[in-house]
Amino acid sequence: MNKIRIVMLFLALYLATATGAWALSNYNYTDTLRLDGLTLQPLEALQLNYDGVDPSQYFTKAILTLTGSATHPLFFPTALIGVSTLDPDKVLYAGTLVFNERHVANLSLNVAALNRYLLRNPWDDIRLNLVVGLGDVTLTKATLKGTVAPEPASMALVAAGLVGLPFARRCRRAISS
């Protein structure tokens, strides 16, 4: 009986402290926008709206995958690009956009800034600004992929329920006898 209590206590502590990669139930978030060959010139901006994000959850990893092509006057297959939230001070990515041979570019976004943005904005979607600095960018698809972990309070509630299971069994036995 003591072994069961120790295992339950360990499991409850594990669930209560689990965040990010430790969480037993990570959720993968993917949303794709079709852009149908939209071309952006230097200093042009494009707003990307991704739906279906629960504001009580936070991202542990976020990658913006762009499909298309880029041309630069000096460096042919690249362009300078910036990704930010609607708050201009929340820059998620700033750097070079390089498409591989399959015309795909993966941008690792700053998840700390993204999570702060989601906490301050109560709506259930992510609104990103994509700004081209130098070069022309033609986009056919923009996919936001990420791992969303449940909030710690939900994990603590699950842990509290698991800790209470042996006590519920004991109460059931006491009532029946």
Salt bridges, closest charged atoms under 4 A:
ASP89 OD2 - LYS90 NZ 3.17
ASP125 OD2 - ARG127 NE 3.34
